[in-house]
Amino acid sequence: MASRQEASRKKTAPRRTVSRDDLIEAAIALVERDGLDALTMRRLAAELDRAPMSLYTHVRNRDDLVDAIVARLIERLELREVPGEPWQETVRRTLRSYRDLAVRLPHSFELLALAPYDASPVATHLVAVVASLERAGLDAAEARQILGIVDAYATGFLVVWARSRAAERPGAGGTAPPEVSGMRDLDTFDQGLEALIAGLDATLVRGAATSGA
């Protein structure tokens, strides 16, 4: 009798309302567990035990959902501007934040890394980074050019790193040959970042100042 009453209460108890935040976090969890191809409105609705149409209360479509995920990932970069730091440190800190996000959320990271610059959350983020580089001593043109170059570096390196990491998981069927095993590790990313900063300083900043003089 007691078990029947308990089952009846479970059937009649109202389900917790799913919020937009719940939707975004469930989408990130789904992508990290099953990969980007799993991110469909139907699969997400099943994860939340809701009807697919109920999700459209919070997002217009899958593209809108992806924008919301990208915005959440940008928040998770946790960038904090340090007053008075040189532009080199701003670049270093920003790209290390990208690296750390790729480590924590390798599948979802690709949505941010490959998002078009004119996507609303990305554009707002890039404008803020350019402004921080200007405050760190670069002029507007230098800030835009340098951010474009280092962003391309981070995108190419970390997306391939994340995909390689997924391919090397047990059961995934892929392993890198030993001859190239160190080419895509995170130590190499950090070394490349330092070389890139030094090269940009020498050619685009100090080099430009010298030629202008």
N, C-alpha and C positions, 0 to 999 in steps of 0.2 A: 504493500500500500504506500509506504513512504517513498519507494523508488518511483512509483507512478506519479505521486504528487510532485516530486522533484523534477521529473521529466516534463510534467505539465507546466511548471513554473519556468523552465528553460525555454519552452516553446512560446510562452506568452510574454517573457521578459523582453523589453525593447532593446534593440541593438544600439550600441554606442554610435553616435553620429560621426561620420568620417569627414574630417576637415581637409582643407587644401594642403596643410602641412603633412597630414597623414598620407595623402596621395603622393606627394613628392618623395617622402621618406620611403614609402613602399616601392615606388618606382626605382629609386636608387638601389634598394635592397634586391629587387628583382634583377636588375641589370648586373649587379655584382655577383649574384648567384648563378644566373643563367646566360649572361651575355647580352649584348645590345640587340640581337635579333629577337630576343624574348619580349622586348618592350612594345607591346601592343595594348590598346585599350581593353581588349577582351581579356588578355592575360592578367593585366593589372586589376581589373574588376574581380577576376577569380581569386587573386591574392587577397583582396579585401573583403571577399564574400559579399559582393554587391553586384547589382545589375549593371551591365556596361553603360547604359544610358545615364545612370546616376552620376557617373564621373564627370559628365559634361556640365554639371552644376559648378564645377571648380575650374575646368579648363575647356577651351573651345574645341580643341582637337589634339592630335598627337604632337604636332609642331608646337603648339602652345605649351604642352606638357614638357617637351624638351627644353623650351626657353625657361620654364620654371625650374627645371633641374639644373640648367646652366647657372641661373641666378643663385641657386642654393650652393652650388660648387664654388662660385666666386666668393660667397660669404665664408665658406670653409677654408679659403686661402688664408684668412686671418691676417691680412696685410696690415701692418702698423707702421706708419711713417715715423721716422726718427729725425727730428729737427737737427739741421746742421750736418747730416751725414753727406759724404761725397756721392756723386751719381753712381760711381762704381759699386758702392755698397747697396744703393737702392736697387740696381740691376741684380746684384748677387742675391739679395734678400728676396726679391720678387721671384726669381727663377728657382730658388731653393724651395719657395712655397709651392710652386707648380710641381716640382719634383716630389715633395712630400705628399701632395694630394694624389699624384699618380701612384705612389706607393700604397696609400690607404685605400684608394678607390680606382684601381687600374682600368676597369671597364667603363665606369661612368666618366672618368677623366677624358676619355676620347670625345665625349659630347662637348666638353668645354674646349678642348684643344682644337677641334676641327670646326667649331662654330664660326659662321661668317662674322666679319668685323661689324657688319651693320645690324646684327641681331641686337635687340635693345639692351639686354644685360651686359653683353660683351662691349658694345660701344661705350656705355657708361663707365665700365671698368677701365677700358683703355684710356679714355679721356682723363680719368683720375690718375693713372700711372704716368701718363705724359706730364701732367701737372706736377706730380711729385718729382719727376726728373728735372723739370725746369727749376723747381725750388732747390734742387740739389746742385744747380750750377750750369745746366745745359740751356742753350737757347731752344726755341720751339722746334725749329727744323731738325736740330741734332737729336732732340728728345724723341721725335716721331721716327726718325730714321733708325736710331739705336734700338728703340722698342720693337720696331718691325723686324730688325735682324735677329735680336735675341729671342723674340717670340717664335720666329720661324725655326731657330735652332732647338728650342725647348719642345716645340710641337713635333718636329721630325724625330728627335731622339726619343722622347718619352712615349710617344704613341707606339713606335716600333718596340721599345723596351717592354711596354705593357703587353703588347700582343705576343712577344717572344716569351714573356713570363707565363702567359696563359697556355701557350703551346707546349711548354715544358712541364706542365702539371702532370702528375701520374694519370695515365689513361688518355692523355690528349694526343699522344702519338708523335710528338716532335721534340728533338733535342738538337742543340747547336753543336756542330763539330768542334773538337777541342782547339783547332787552329784559329777559330774566330770567337771563342767563348768569352773573352774579356772585352770584346769590342762594344758591347752594349750594356755593360754594368754601370751602376750609379757612380762608382769612383771615376769612371771615364767621363761621365756627364759632368761631374764637378771639375775635372781637369780641363775639359773642353770649355766650360764656362769661364774659367780663369784665363785661358788662352784667348777666348773671344773678347773678354773685357779688355785685356791688354792690347789686342789688335785694334779694337775700336778706339781706344784712348790714343793710340799712336797714329792712326790714320784719319779718323774723323774728328777728333777733338784737338789734340795737340798738333797734329799734322795740319789741320785746317787753320789753326791759329798761326802756325809758322808761315804757311804759304800766304796768309793774309797780311802778315807783317812785311 
